[in-house]
Amino acid sequence: MSIRFNRPFANPIKAISFDLDDTLYFNENVIRNAIQVQFAKICELVPSAKQKGIEFWETLKWQVAKKNPEYCHDVNVWRHHVLDLGLTEFGIKEPQKSVMNKQIYDAFCEARSDFTVPQQTFDVLEQLSEKYPLVAVTNGNADYERIGLAPYFVGYYRAGENGTRMKPYPDMLNDASKHLNIPCHNILHIGDSAMSDIQAALNANCPSLWFNPNNNHYPSGFTLANGEYSHLDDLLTLL
């Protein structure tokens, strides 16, 4: 049980910021299932959508992102816009289109947070929260209250809320710093993505730890985190 350091923390750690998806629970299968549930709901409401298949919606998603990259900063806005364009493609008009959009979106969200967080996550967060104020900083949209994480955090920051941009932009970490009244250089950010989490920490002048459960090589072209760990309970060495 250990953290493997690349360089020491330059300042005392006074608070900890956690990414959620693939840091406190594994998310890939959950998202895959939620996308299938969404498509099933689309086909229920618009039977002709079966002919174009699920690939039509995934392609449309990235077309929207390319044309309107600002939508990526809020995954909820992005998804609603994709559904709106897709339903229009199938000839659905208002007001029916808005009703269907919400029904499909709700089906996705229900499935997206339909999973159980490992008990180990709760145990580690409980122990860390006795020493540090914890905040959640996420680009995603899992319902952190529904999945049971809310009691451990004093703050929750989701990209798109209050005009914040997604990581690697530092917006959410800067907001957390203001609300905690703790300088960024005293807030440790922890996450699984070198591109979004670790880079966001660097952009905000926060120290960082990279979650590396599979002992992968650190992605080339990115500045190293202060350290890395492979098991959640490794973080108990911070106590």
N, C-alpha and C positions, 0 to 999 in steps of 0.2 A: 504494500500500500504506500504509494509515493507519488509526488509530483516531480517530473523531470524538468529541471530549469535550464533555459538557455541563457538567461540573465536574471539577476535578482530584481525584486521590486525596488524601485528608487525611493518610494515613500510608503509610509504605513498604510495598510488596508483598513479602511473604516466602513466600507459598505461593499456589497457584492451584487452585480447585475448578471442575470442569467438569460441567455437565449432559451427558448422553449423547445421547438421542434428539433428532434434528433440530438438534443442535449440532455433533456430531462426525461425523455421517452423517445422511442423510435417511431418514425412518422410515415415511412414510405408506403407500407401496406395500408395504412389508414387513408392516405390520400388516394391511392389507387382504388380502394373500395368506394370512397366518396364520389370519385369521378364516374364510376360505374352506376352508382345510385342516381347521380344526376342525369345520366343518359337514359336510364330506365324511366325516370320521371318525364323527361322530354318526350320519349316515345309514347308514354301513356297519354300525354296531352296532345301530342302531334304525331300520330302514327306514321305519317309519311317520312318522318325524320329517320326511321330505321334504314331507309334506302341509302342514305349518305353515310351512315355509320358514325361511330364515336370519333373517328379521325377528323371528320368535318369540324367538330367543335374544338378539338385540340389545335388544328391548323388555324382556325379563326382566332383562337386565343393569342397565338404568337403573331398573327397578322395585326391584331389590334395593338399589341405591345410595340411592334415596330413602327406603326403609324402614330401611336399616341403613347410614347414611353412614360409620360407622367402618370398614366393609370397604374403602372406597376408599383407605385408607391403606396397604393391602397388596394389590396387583393380583393376586397369586397366590391369596390367601385369597378375594378377591372372585370370581375366575374359578371356583375350586372350588365355591363356594357356589352360583353361578349354574348350574353343571353339575348339582349335586346336586338343586336344585329342578326344573330342566328334565327330568332323567331321571325324577324322581318323577312329574312331570306325565304322562309316557308310561308309567307303571305299572311302572317298573323298581324292584325291591326289593333290599335287602341280602341276601347280600354282593355280588351281581352289580353293584349300583349303584356301589359303591366301586371295583371293578375297572374298570368302564367309565369312571368319572370320571377315573381316573389315565390310562387309555389315551388318552382324548380330550385331556386336559391335556398329556400328553407330545407328542401330535401337534402341538398348537398351539405348544408351546415349541420343538420341532424346527424348525418353519417360521419362528418368530419371530426366531430367530438365524441363519437361513440367508441370509446376505448378506455382501457384501465391503465392508469399510470402505475408503474411498479412500486411496490411498497418501499423498496430501498430508496427511491427518490424522496418520498415523504420523510423517511427516517433521517436522511442526510440533511434535507432542508430544515427540519425541525432543530437539529443540533446546530447547524450554522446560524439559524435565526436567533439563537440564544446569545450569540456574540456580535453578529452583524445585522444591520437592516438589509433586507433582500428586496431587489426589484426585478421584475420581468421585463425584458426588452425583446420584442418579436416582430418579424416581418409578416408573420402568419396570422391566422384568425381562429385558432382553436379557442373554445370557450373555457378559459382557465378556471372559472368558477365551477362549471359543470364537471370538469375532470378533477376537481378537488385541490387545486394548487393555490387558490386565492388566500387561504388563511396564513400561508407562509410568507407572503409578500406585502410590503408596505406601499408598493407602487406597481402599476402595470402600464406599459407603454407599447402601443401597437402602431406600426407604420401606417400613416394616413390619418390618424386621429390628430386633431389640433394642427393640421397642416404639416406634420412631420414627414420627412422622407424616409424611405427604407434604408436599413444598413446596406452598404458601408458608410452612408452619410452619418454624421455624428449627432443628428438632431435629437433622437430619443435619449441618448446618453447625456447630452447637455441638459435636456429637460429634467432628467432624473437628478442630476447634480443640483439644479436649482431647487427642486422640491425637497431634496434631502438636506440642502444647505451643506453639502460636502463637495469639495473640489473634485473635478474629474480625476486628478492624479492620485486621489485616495480611493477611487471606486474601481474595483476589479471586475472586468467583464469576462464572462465565461461563455464559450460557444463552440460549435462543431465546424464552423465554416471559416477558413482562412480569408476567403474573398469578402464575406459580409461581416462576420463577427470580429475577427481579429483586426481587419482593416478599419472597421468602425471605431474600435477601441483606440487604435493608433490615431485616427482622425480627431478623436475627442481628447487625446492625451490621457487615456486610461491605460493602466496595466491590463494584461490579458492572459488567459489560459485557454489552450486549444484542447477540446475533447477529441481524443483520437482512439476510439475503442478497438480499432482493427490494426493498430500500430503501423499505419501507413506513413509513407514519406511525406514530409511537409510539401505542399504544392510549390513548385518553382515560380519565381517571380514575385513572391509575396514576402514581406518582412515577417520574421519569426515572431511568434507570441513570446511572452516572458517565459512560458513553460507549457508543458502538456501533461495530460493524464489519460489513463485508459479505463479506469473504473470510477464510478461516481463517489464511492467511499474514499477514494484517494484524497478528495477535497477535505476530509476531516483533519488532514495534517495542517490545515489553515487555523485550526482551533488552538 
